[in-house]
Amino acid sequence: MPTKIDYDAKIPNNIDLSGDRRLQRALEGWQPKFLDWWGEMGPTLRTQGVYLRTAVSVGRDGWAHFDHVNVPDYRWGIFLAEPDPDRVIGFGEHKGEPAWQQVPGEYRADLQRLIVIQGDTEPASVEQQKLLGLTAPSLYDLRNLFQVNVEEGRHLWAMVYLLHAYFGREGRDEAEGLLLRNSGSPDAPRILGAFNEETADWLAFYMFTYFTDRDGKYQLGTLKESGFDPLSRTCEFMLKEEAHHMFVGTTGVDRVVTRSAELIREHDTFDIAGYGGIPLDVIQRYLNFHYTVSLDLFGGETSTNAANYYTAGLKGRWQEPRRKDDHKLTDAAGSLSRPKADGTWETEEHAAILLLNLDLREEYRADCQTGVNRWNKILDEAGVDFRFVLPHPGFNREVGINSGHHVTPDGTVVDERTWLAGKRKWLPTPEDLTFVRSLMHPVYERGKIASWVAPPRQGINGKPFDYEYVYLS
């Protein structure tokens, strides 16, 4: 199978699509529906060209080309990582067997469900970010927004390819459904809650690309281990593109914190709202919200579905090959902390295979902590006496054992009245949202940037910050 991407085809691909005329026709039939969806639900701001990264190969030796592209003309396509003909399944009851090139009949429904759920998240974020281009703090940020958007659109293509190629009529129907559901729709919302939340300002966008896209990294990482090789190779290449999305979030929050610290020092006060900056306590409340809704994406702490997926070889653990155990988890155990009605916590022992969602969530939590450490280092170096904190995983949860309980950011189980009394200190208030959104004015002049965020330390692909990343009419 070729690894070089064919851009002469109507749908760019490296899967020899022209060799399967039936699949080619099916996907070419879906393509105009996708473009209609993009035209209706994609970015509102019209441009004359954006300095975008386009995949031109999937190998290790350079896979991307940068140039100005008219966004509606972006060539969305189907790209899979290079195949490994000797690949074997690395976990579960099929461990050591050759990876599947076709869907095993007994796992067909489960695999389809996993692909649909992953696929549903990709267009959702485009829909959530639809209006952000109208308030971009700089051309650099505007360019990054479009890069994230077009690649989320391509990730939708990645999942639609799998549905069309391997799941017949049901798969084609599910691919249609991915364009019919919309983020926040009262009638046909996206499947997962976080993808129905608003991303109405750029601080929320940076938090989304740090926390929620980071959840995507871990979900893709587990699907990359799948015994179903086309899914594994699809997710492996998606992870390459996803890294930039998290870079946007990491450095975006960096820059907000840096600017806030500058204003605090300049005016000798934490109350910097009047000087056009975002106060640190508001940033903390945004952090609390976006981190906790992202935790819900990992599902319940105990899950027989996750256990069954693992045993079947459909979905592994994060960095499965590096785990030092039998990769079957037949005798392993783990512990789980559960809040009690009397305000205390109890520890339960469970079979490790039932705690796979918790295992993945803990990997994610540790990764998120590195961001908090990074932002605190910025404050430390600026001499600002404030520290961000990652809230307790029981705080503000709608899914799992903590839902229905009232847990403060420090992990104290309280009654509803106490929780409601503290909620304004912990989560963004309507006043916070109104204030942050009041700062969101577009800055489209080369080399200029909004008052509430610092410029990046370096530009994209070696270009300076004042490069004309976006041509506007």
Secondary structure, DSSP 8 states (H G I E B T S, - for coil): ---S-BSSSSS-BSS-GGG-HHHHHHHHHHHHHHHHHHHHHS-SS--SEEEEEEE---SSS--EEEEEE-GGG----B------TT-B--SGGGTTSB-BSS--GGGHHHHHHHHHHHHHHHHHHHHHTTTGGGG-SSHHHHHHHHHHHHHHHHHHHHHHHHHHHHSHHHHHHHHHHHHH--TT-SSS--SSGGGGS---SHHHHHHIIIIIHHHHHHHHHHHHT-SBHHHHHHHHHHHHHHHHHHHHHHHHHHHHHHHHHHHHHHHT-S--GGGT---HHHHHHHHHHHHHHHHGGG--SS-HHHHHHHHHTSS--TTGGG--S-SS-SS-EEEEEEE-TTS-EEEEEEEGGGGHHHHHHHHHHHHHHHHHHHHHHHHHHHT---------TTTT-SSSTTTTSEE-TTS-EE-HHHHHHHHHHHS--HHHHHHHHHT-----STT---TTS---SS-STT--TTS--EE--
